[in-house]
Amino acid sequence: MSNMSTSAVTCNVSPAPLWNPGTGITYQSRQTFTFRQRQPSSTLETSITFQKEQEPQLSATSLIEEINVLLEDLQKAEVRLGERERICEYLLQFPDLIEVIPQAVDAAQSHLPEARLFLEVYRDPEIEDQYLVLYARFQEYDESVVDRIEAAEREYLDLLTDKEGWLQLTTDFREPE
C-alpha cells in the first residue's frame, strides 16, 4: 500500500491582466497548482497539474450591449456613424475590433485634429469583401493629409495582428457634412 499526500496551492497570477477597454472590465487569470506526492516503497514521485480558469465568455446580449456602448462613446467623441445596423452586424461578426476602434479614433484625433471622422462599413463592389473604414474628412486638404493619416494608422495597425476583420483609416477627399 502506498502513502500519498496531497497539497494544493492556489495562486492568482496576472502579470498582464486582460483589460477590455470597451467595457472597462479587467479579467484576472487564475492558476491552480496541485502537488501530489506518492511514496510507493522507496520511490518519490511528484506530479504537477496546471488548471487555468477561462475568461468570462460574452453572451450575445452582453456583446450587443458592449457594441452599443462603443457606438455611444464614438458619438460623444464626435465621430459620425454610417448605417448603425451595418456597423453592429460587422462588430458582431468581428468582436475583436471593439477594443481597437477607440485607439484608432484617438490616434486619428491626435494626428488629424481638424478632421471630421466618419465610421462606416465599406463593401467592395468588385469582390465579396467588407471592412470598417474610418474616413477623415477636411474642409481643406493639403499635402500633409496622407502622411498624417499614415502616422495615425501606424499607432493602431499592430493591434489588428491576429484579429479577424479590418479597420482602415483613410480619406475620400470629401467635405465634412
N, C-alpha and C positions, 0 to 999 in steps of 0.2 A: 504494500500500500504506500502511495506516495504522499508526502506532505506538500500542501500547496497553500501559499499565502498570496493574497491579492491586495494591492493597494491602488487607489485611483487618485489622480491629481487632476483637477480641472483648472485650466488657465484661460483667461480672456486675452486673446492675442489680437492686437490691432496695430501693427506697425504702420499701416496706412488705412485708416478707416475708410469704408466705402461711403462716399458722400454723394447724394443725388441733389444737384443744385436746383432741379425743377421742383422738388418737394421740400428741400431743406432737411431731409431725413438722413441721419448717419446710421449705417448698419455696422455693428461690431461683429467681427468674425470670432468664433469660439472654437477652441480645440480641446478635446478631452484626451488625456494621456492615461492609459491604463497599463499598469505594470503587474505582470503575473510572474511569480517565481515558483518553479517546480523543483522539488529535490528528490527525484527518484534515486534511491541508493545514494551514490556519492556525486551525482551529476547535478549541476545547477544550470537551469535554462531561464532566460528572461525573454519575454515577448512584449512588444510594444504595439498597441493599437491606436491608430490616429482616427479620430472621428471629427469631421467638420460640419457644423450646422450650415444649412442652406440659408441664403439670403431670403428675406420675405419675398414671395412671388406676388407681383402685381396682378390683381384681378382686372378684368376688362373695365369694370366700373371705376376702379381707382386710377387706371391708366387714362380713361376719358377725363376724369377729374384733373389729373396731372396736366394733360394737354390743354384743358380749358384754363387752368391757372397760368400756364405758359403763355397762351394767346392773350389773356388779360394783361399779363405783365408786359408783353410786347406792345400792346396798345398804349399802356401807361408810359412806355418809353418812346412813344410817338412813332412806332413802326406801323405802317398801314398794312392791312391784310387783304390778300386777294380773296377768292372764294373760301370762306372759313371751313365749309364742309369738306372740300377737297384737301385742304391742309390737314384737317383732323384725320381723314382717311389715310393720308400718306404717313402721318405720325403713328397711327395705329399699326400700320404695316411695318414701319421702321422706327420703333420707340427709342432706339439708341441715340437718335438725333436730338431728342428732347434736351439732353444735357449739353449738346454742342451749340445749339441755336443762341442761347443767351451770350455765350462767349464770342460767337461770330458777330452778333449785334454790337457788343461792347467794343470789339476791335474796329468795326466799321464806323461807329460813332466817334471813336478816338482818332482815327486816321482821316475821316471824312465828315467833320463836324457840321459842315454846311449842307450836307446831302439829306434828302428826304428818302427814307428806307421803305421799301415795299417787299413783303414776303408773299410768295405765291408758289403754286405747283406748276412747273413747266412741263408740258408734254411735247416731246419731239415728234413733229408730224411725219418725219421720214422713217423713223424706226419706232418700235414699240418700247419707248423708254420715257420715264418721267423722273423728275427730281425737284427738290426745293431750290428756289432761286431767291436770293436777297438782292433786289435791284437798288442801286444807289443812283438817285436822280438829282440833278442840279439845275439851278436857274441859269448858270453859265458854266460851260465846260472849257477846261484849259488842258495844256499838255501834261500836267501833273496828275490828272484824274486816274489814268490807267496805272501809273506807278503806285499811287496811294492805295488803290484797290488791291493791287498785288501785295503790298506791305500788310494791309489788314488781313488778307487771306492767309498769309504766312503764319499769322498768330493762332489760327484755329485749324489749319489743314491737318496737322499731325493728330488732332483729336478724332478725325474721321477714319484713321487707320483701324482696320479690323472691325469696322462698323458697316452694317448694311444701310443702304440709302446714301443720298448725297445732298450736300448743301453748297450751292455755288454763289459766290459774291461777284457781281458784275454790274454793268450799266447797260441800259438800252438806249442811251443818249436822248431820252425823252425828258420833257419838262415835268417837274413835280405837279401833281394835281392839287 
